[in-house]
Amino acid sequence: MPDQPPSDDGAPRQPDEILPPETPEGADGPGGPAPEDGEKAGFSLDAVGKNAGEVMEALRDNVQYWVDRGRYNKIRVKRKGKAVLPDIPIGALMAFEAATFFWTGLLRGVLVNVVGRAFFEVEMINEAEEHYQQGLEAYLAGDLPVAETALDKALSIDPRYARAHLQMGIVRKLQGRKEDAVMHFEEAIIHGEREKTRREAEAHLKRISDERAGIITIDS
């Protein structure tokens, strides 16, 4: 846990809680329950008996499910944990026009080298989530400027990303920019699809309100 900037009275500041990933809830689908607030999504793709074109069609059909349930920018096709294709932009895949023939050709080359049944893992990628993770890691390392930059990138990609707002609020609070922190906590409440995310933002707002009123809050 990083060293925290001192509080206004010079006393050491207690670290703000960083929430771990939550268990996904929601409608089941090809990859299980629908994730929320930046959690990873994906599914398995069985290529047995299919040519590259059929695999791409199956890929598009499965991706549509997740597109309807999240904010994803790209997909990553992996086999045995390693990417076998360059990341595919969602727009190109769903349009299934000339751009996707590039990936179809690459996939055909992969299938040629596969003997028997081919299973692929397909990971839905939200670029905002990747920047959020970088921001979280920087925060945990005590580097607030880097955390701020990464979280700002995440929110520029996805302005409704509740957990990024929550974490940015924590960073702003530690920087002493409490008005900005309040704004981000409020955004986390508005866009948070998880009760836990909203509850954490509300707790931070209450602490700020109590501090302004001169009320000392003792965390349990």
N, C-alpha and C positions, 0 to 999 in steps of 0.2 A: 504494500500500500504506500503511495507516495506521501512525502511530507506535505502537510497542509499549510497554506499561508496563515499567519496568526490572525486572531480575531481582532476586533476594533480595540479591545482593552489590552492587547499584547499577549494574551494567554494562548497556549497551543490550541489549535482548532481541531475538533474531532472530525475524522474523515466521514464524508457523506457516503451513504450506502450506494453500492453499485448492484443493481439487480441482475441475477443470473438469468440465462434464457429460460422462458417459461414453457411449460408443457403445452403444445398446440391443442387448441380446442376448435370445434366447428365441424362442418360437414365433411364426411369422409369422401375420398376421391382416389384417383389412380396412385397417388403417393401417400395416402393416409390423410389425417385431419388437415384442414386448411390452416397454414401458419399465418400469424399476424405479427405486426410491429417488427418487420424485418427478419423474421426467422426464415431459415432455409427451407426450400421446398424442392421436391424432385420425384422421380419415379424410375422404374426399371423398364427397359425396352428389350423385348425378345425378337431377335432378327432371324430366327430359324425359318428357312423356307421362303424368305423374302429377298427381293433384289433391292438395290439402293433406293430406287424410286418409291417402292412400297414402304421401306423403312422411314423415309422422309415423310410420307403421308401419315404413317402411324405416329411419328414424332410430332407432327403438327397437330393431330387430333388430341394427343395427350397434353400438349402445351396449352391448347385452348382452355382446358379446364383451369389451369393455374393462372392464365392471363385473366380469366374472369374473377379470380379470387385474390389477386395480389398485384403489386406494382413491380413488374420485372422488366429488365432491359435486354437481357441476353440469356442464352442457355449454354451449358457446357456439357458435351457428350464425353463420357469417360468409360474406360474398360479396365477392370482390375485396378481401379483407383487412379488411372492416368488418362489425361485428356487425349482423345484420338482425332479431334478436329479443332480448328480455331473456334473460339466462341462465336455463336451465331446470333446476330441481332434478332430480337423478336419480330420486328417489322418485316424483315426479309423473309423469315420463315413463314409467317402467317400470310403474307402476300403470295408466297409460293410462285414468284415470277422469276425473271431471268437471274436475279441475284442469288437465288437459292440453288441454282444449278451448280454453282461453285462448290457448295458443300455436298451436294449430291455426288459430284465427281470425286471429291475427297473420300466420302463415305464408301463409294464403290471400291476405291483402292484399299480401304481398310477391310472390307468384306472379302475381297479376293484372297487376302492373306489369312483369313480365318477358316479353320477346318472344323466342320460340324456346327454345333449350336453357338450362336453369338449373343451374349447378354451385354447390354450397355446400361450404365447409370447416367441419367439425365438430371443435371442440377440446374434449377432455375436461379438466375443471378439478378439480384437487385444491386446495382452499382452503389446506390446510396448506403446499403447495408455494409458494403466493403469499406467505404469511407468511415462509416460509424464505428466499425470494429477498430480501424486504425486510430480513430479519435479516442476510443475507450482504452486501447493499449497505451497511448501516449499519456492519458490522464493517470492511469495506474502507475506509469513510470515517473510521474511528477512533472511532465512537460506540458504545461497548460497552453503555451502558444501553439505547439504542434497539434494538440487536441482541438483547440479552437479552429484551426485551419481545416482539419479533416472533417469536423462536424459541420462546419460551414459548407463544405463541398457536398456533404450528404444532404443537407437541407436545400441546397440549390438544385439538386437532382429531384428530391422528393420533399416538397415543403410540408407534406402531411405526415412525415415520419415521426411518430410520437416519441419513440425512445430516443431519437436524436435530439428532439426538443428537450426532453427530460435531462439528458446528459449535458446539453449546451446550457441549460438553466443552472445546473450544478457548477459548471465551469464559470459562468458569469457571476454566480453568487460568490465563488471563491476569489474572483477578481475584484469584488466589491461593486460590481455593476448590477445592483439589485433590481433596478427598473427593467433592465433587459432580462434578468433572470425571471422576473415575474411574468414577462411576456412569453418566454419559452415554456414555463410551467403551465401557463394558461393554454398554450397551443397543444401541449401534451395531453391536457385534459380534454380538449375539444376533439382531437384526432385519435386519442388512445382507444383502441378497440378492446384492450384488456383492462379489467378492473384494477389489477395490480399496478399497471402503469399510471392510471389516473389517480389511484390512491397515493402513490409515492409523490406525484406532482402536487397533489393537494396538501400532503404533509409538509413539503418544502414551502409552499405558499403560507401555510399556517405559521411555520417558524419565522418567516420574514415578517409576517404581520405581528407576531408576538414580540419580535425584536424591536419593531417600530413603536410598539406600545409599552416597551420597557418590561415585558414579561419574560422571565427566565424559564426556558423549557429544559427539563431534564429528560434526556432520551433514556428509555428503558433498555 
